[in-house]
Amino acid sequence: MKDNTMRLMSANVRCSTANDGENSWEFRKDFLVEILHRENPDIVGFQELCQDQFEFMNQSLPDYDSYGIFNRVNNVNPLNRIYYR
């Protein structure tokens, strides 16, 4: 029998521009990728991705495609994006 299970995850990433001290993006990004690789979801929904985080996730999740739209006027507004495979 074929397993038709789909694994879904979501993460509120919080923009890299936030002044979060020891909880800043630089200290969280590798942990997030570690969790994603361990859990191996089919679909991941991200909230509050800034442009640099979007580029990092694209490099870190090469087996995934994604969909979402940036504010092309200034690229500072956070993005909600779905990664899928």
C-alpha positions in Angstrom: 0.0 0.0 0.0 1.3 3.4 -0.9 1.8 6.0 1.8 -0.2 9.1 0.9 1.0 11.1 3.8 1.9 14.8 3.3 4.2 16.5 5.8 3.5 20.2 6.4 5.3 22.8 8.5 5.1 26.5 9.1 7.5 29.0 10.6 7.3 32.6 11.6 10.8 33.5 10.6 10.8 37.2 11.8 12.6 39.6 9.5 16.3 39.7 9.7 16.2 43.5 10.1 14.7 43.1 13.6 17.0 44.1 16.5 16.7 40.8 18.4 20.2 40.6 20.0 21.1 37.0 20.7 17.9 35.8 19.0 18.7 37.6 15.7 18.5 35.9 12.4 22.2 35.1 12.2 21.9 32.9 15.3 18.6 31.3 14.2 19.0 30.5 10.5 21.1 27.3 10.8 18.9 25.9 13.5 15.8 26.5 11.3 17.4 24.7 8.3 18.5 21.8 10.6 14.9 21.3 11.7 13.6 21.5 8.2 16.1 18.9 7.0 15.3 16.6 10.0 11.6 16.8 9.6 11.6 16.7 5.8 8.3 18.4 5.1 6.7 18.4 1.7 5.3 21.9 2.1 6.6 24.7 4.3 4.9 28.1 4.9 7.1 30.9 6.0 6.0 34.2 7.4 8.0 37.4 7.6 10.9 36.6 5.2 13.0 39.5 4.1 14.9 39.4 0.9 18.2 38.0 2.4 16.2 35.3 4.3 14.4 34.4 1.1 17.8 34.0 -0.7 19.2 32.0 2.2 16.2 29.6 2.2 16.5 29.1 -1.6 20.1 28.1 -1.1 19.4 25.9 1.9 16.4 24.1 0.3 17.5 23.3 -3.2 14.9 20.5 -3.7 12.0 22.9 -3.2 10.2 25.4 -5.4 8.5 28.4 -3.9 5.8 30.9 -4.4 5.3 34.4 -3.0 5.6 38.0 -4.0 7.8 40.8 -2.7 7.0 44.5 -2.6 9.1 45.4 -5.6 9.0 49.1 -4.9 11.4 48.9 -1.9 11.9 45.2 -1.0 11.6 46.0 2.7 8.2 44.6 3.4 8.3 41.0 4.7 7.0 38.2 2.6 4.9 35.2 3.2 6.2 32.4 1.0 5.3 28.7 0.4 8.1 26.2 -0.4 7.0 22.9 -1.9 8.3 19.8 -3.6 
